[in-house]
Amino acid sequence: MWKTIFPVFFLPALLFGDISWQEKAEGGFSAQITISTSSLTIEENLHIDVILSYPDTHNVDLEKLRVNLLKYAGLSEPPFALTSENADTSAEGKMKITFILEPQLAGLQFVSLYDITFPPKDPEQHQPVEIISDIFKIEITLPPIEEGFHGLASPLLSLTKKFPISMGPKNRKQLFENNERNIKERWRNILIFRWKTFPWGELAGVCLIAILLLIVRMQPKKGPNLEKERLKRALTAKNKAFLSLESLEKQHLIQEKEFETFYVQLTNTLRKYIEEKFQLKISTQTTPEFLHQMASHSSFDRETQSILTGFLVSADRVKFAEYQPTPEECHEAHAIAKQFIEI
């Protein structure tokens, strides 16, 4: 018998009782939300109790709580309206807020405070703390309609002298013989008709503007000035190369006898300069491949090809043949690279 009485007795509490949620954060922060019910009619109010605990170094962003509570991403009116709000801050480090919401839409709706923010009193010493709220499902139903209910009928208006059903001769004459009033009435009817008709004129204007914008965008653009682009590219590449050479000198790799590192950075600077100025993809090419491509390029004359060939061959000896150059040879290679960039 008790097994039967127990679920029957507690079933209403499970279906219509309070819904609670609680979460904590480090530093003594906690948030507890209690919702009066998960199912109510559209004529009832939803009560939400929020209890927040926090240290004396922080506050509660009450305005953000209010905005989050009414946040709605739908296209229709929000499902709830805030009718009452009561915040109790009598206890230090604790705030109890009671929100009363009035349902506006029937169906399954959702309520949440999203991110509950505790801003610090001194932002330079403490960081804001956030607790992410749970999302509650609220079923809103329409009120029941009694069977056989046909609405409330209003009595007919009594025919008295105060509310005559007919128009007297004086009022009739004033209505039909007042030409100015008749003209205003006709214009009012015309304006009402225009307001209710489809705005073909405005739509045609918008289409005309869209066509004009499309024609303007379809006009052929002036091509870039290739000579100016080349000079601009060359100046940019030259500035970058000079900065790299200056940085290489400041590293004192020659004095520290880091010859291989010096030649690697020197050749990389020269290759990158040639790539940016002449638009040649040589960063991944070997020295023979680059020399072959340089021989067929119109921007390099024989003298320039000879200088680059000697420079790259001597650099490969240091990088790959373990050749130990003298400091004078290193300075000479640096001067050759700088001279080539200055051309």
N, C-alpha and C positions, 0 to 999 in steps of 0.2 A: 504493500500500500504506500509506504514512504517513497519507494522508487517512482511511483506514479505522481505523487503529490509534489515532489521536489522540482521536476522540470516544469510542471504546470504553474507552480508558484513563482518561479524565477524567470519564466519565459518573457513576460512583459518588461522586466528590467533589462534583459539582454537585448531586446529589440528596441526599446524606447528609452533606455537609461543614458547616463552621461557617457561621452566618449573622451578619454583622456590620453594625453601624450606628454612625455617628459624627456628632456635631453640636457646633458651637462657639457661644459667645456672647461679646459684647464684654467686655473686662476680663480675659482670660486664663482663661475658663471653657470646659470641654469635657467631653463625655460620650461614652464608647464602650461599646457593648453587644455581646457576642458570645454567641450561643446555639449549643450543641453540635450540634444537629440540628433539622431541621424535620419529621422523621417518626420516631416511635419506638413501641414496643409499650408496653402499660400496665404491663408488668413492669420496664421500664427507667426510669432516672432522667434528668431534663433538667438540664444544667449551664448556668448563666448567669453569665458573667464581666462585671463592670461596672468600668470604669476611669474615674475622675473626677479632673479637674485643676481647681484653683481657687487664687486668691491667698491670702495669709496673713490677709487681712481677713475671710474667710468660712469657714464650716464646711459639713459635709454633714449633711442631715437623714436619718439612717439609718433611723429609725423610720418616717418617711413612705415611704421606698423600700420597706420591708418591707410596709407596708399596701397600697401601690399594686400591688405585685407579686401579692398574694393577693386583690385586689379582684375581685368577681364580682357581676354584677347578676341572675343567674338565680335560679330558685326552688329548684333542687336543690342538692346539696352542691357546693362549689367544685371546679373541674376539677383543681387542683393543691394539694398540701400541701407546706409548707416543712419539709424534713428536716434541712438543714444550712446554716449560714451562716458565712462566714469573711471578716473584714475586715482588710486589711493596710494600716496607716497608717505604715509605717516611713519612707517617702519624704515629705519635707515638701511640702505643697501637692498631694499626689496620694494617692488612695485606690483600692485594688483590692478589690472585693467579689466573692466567689464564692457564688452561691446554688445549692443542689441541691433540685430540686423532684421530688416523686413524683406521677405522674399518678393521678387518681382516676376520671376519666370517659373513655370512648372516644369518638372522633369528632374533628371539626375544632374546636380550641380556640384561644384567643387569649391572648397574653402581652404585657404592656407595663408600663413603669414610670411611664407617664402624665407627670406633671410632676415633674421632678427639681429639687429645691429646694436652693439654697445660702443658708442664713440668715447674715446678717452677725454678726460678733462684737460690734460696736457699732452697734445700730440707729439711733442718733442721727446717725451720720456716713455710713452706707452703707445701701443698699436691698437687699432679697433679690433673688436672680437665679434665674430658672427656665429650664430647657431641656425642651422637650416631646419625649418619647420616641416612637419609632416603635412600631407594633403588629405583632407577629410572629404568623404563622399556624403552628400546630403540629398535625400530624395524628397522632392517637393511635389505634393499632390494637390489636385483641385478639390474643393469641398464637395461632399456628397450632395446629390440632388434627390429630394424626396420624390417618391413615385407618385404620379398623378398631379404634380405641381405644375400649374399653368401660369404662374406669374401673378403679379398684383395688378388688378384692373382699376384704372382711375375713373371716377364718375364723370359723366358728360358735363360740359359747361352749361350752366343754366342760362336761359334766354332772359336776361334782365335789361333794364334801361342802362345799367352801367357797362354792359358788354353787348351792344346791339349787333345783330347778325347782318343787318342791311346797312347801306350807306345813304345818308341823308342827302337832299338836293344841294345843300350848301357845300358839303364835302365833295360831292360828285362834280359840281361846277368848278371848285378849286382844283380838282385833279385834272380835268380834261381841258380847261381853258388856260391853265398856267403853262405857256409855251416854253419858257425858260426851264422850268422844272422838267418838262417832258424831254427837252434836249439833253439835259444832264443825265436823266435816266437812261436815255438811249446810249449815250457815251459810256455810262457805267456798264451797261450790258455788253457793249463792244469790247471794253477792256477786260471784262471777265472772260469773254469768249477767246480773246487773244491769249490771255494767260493760260487757259486750259488747252489750247491747241499746241501741236508739235512745233518747236522752234526751228522751222526750216531755214529761215534767214540766218540765224546764228550758226547753225550747222554748216551752211554753205560758206560762211565767212571763215570758220575754222578749217574747212577742207581747202579753201583757197590759200590760206596761210601755209598749211602743210605742203601743198603743191609747190608754192614758191620756195619754201625752205628746201624741199627735195631738189628742185632745179638748181638752187645755189650750191648745194653740196655736190651735185653731179658735175659741176663745172670743172674742167681739167685744171689741176693745180700747176703752178709754174715749177718746173723742175729745179733742183738745187744747182747752184753754181759750182761746178766740179772743181774749178780752179781755186775758188775760195775755200771749199771743203778740204782740198789737198793741202793748201797753205796752213789752214787752221790745224789740220791733223799733224802736219810736220812740226809746227811750233809746239804743240802739246807734247809730241814725242820727244822733241829736243829738250824741253824743260824737264821732263821726267828723267831723261838720260843724264843730264847734268847733275840733277839731284842724286841719282844713284852713284855717279862718279865721286861726288863730294862725300857721300856717306862711306864709300869704299876707302877713301883716303883717311877718314877719321877713325877707321877701325885699326890702322897701323898693322895690317897683316904682313907687309914687307919687313918691317922691323922685327916682328915676331916669327919670321921665316915660315909663315903659313902660305907658301907659294901656290900650292894647288887650290886652296880656297880662294886666294886672290884671283887666279886666272879663271876659275869657275864663275865667280861673280862678275868679272870683267867681260867675259864672253857672253854671259846671259844678258847683261845690260846692252851690249851691242846688238845681239840678236833681237831683243825686244824692241829696240829703237828701229831696226830695219823693218820688222813686222808692222809696227804702227805707222811708219812713214810711207812705206812702199806697198803695204797690204800684201805681204808675202808670208805664207805659212811655213816658217823655217824653225820654229822652236823644237820640233821633234825630228828634224832632219840631221843626218850626219854631215860632217864637213865636206866630203866629196859630193853629196847630194846638193848641198847648198851652193857649192862652187859651180856645179853644172847648171843649176837654175839661174845663178847670177850671170853666167856667161850668155844666156839667152835673153836677159832682161835689158831693155833699152836704157834704163836709168843708170847703169854702171858702165863707165868707159874702161878702157884697158888699164889705165893707170890705177883707177880705183880697184879694179879686180886684182891687180898685182899686189897692192897694199893689203887688201883683205886676205888674199891667199897666204901671204907671208905671216900675217898676224894670226890667222887661225891655225896654221901648221905649227907655229911655235907654241901656241896655247895647247894644242893636242899633245905635244911632246911632254909638257909639264903635267897635264891631267892624266895621260894614259901611259906614257913611257917612263915615268918617275924621273924625269929630268929636273935637276936642281938649278934654276936660273940664278943669275946674280941680281942684286938689288937694282943695278943699272938697267938690266934687261927688263925688269918689272916696270920701272919708271918709263922706259921707252915704250913698252906695250900700252901703258896707261895713256901716254902722250899720243900714240897712234889712234887709239880709240877716241880720244877727245878731239883730235884733228878731224877724223872722219865725221863725227857728229856735228862739228862746226861748219862743215861744207854746206 
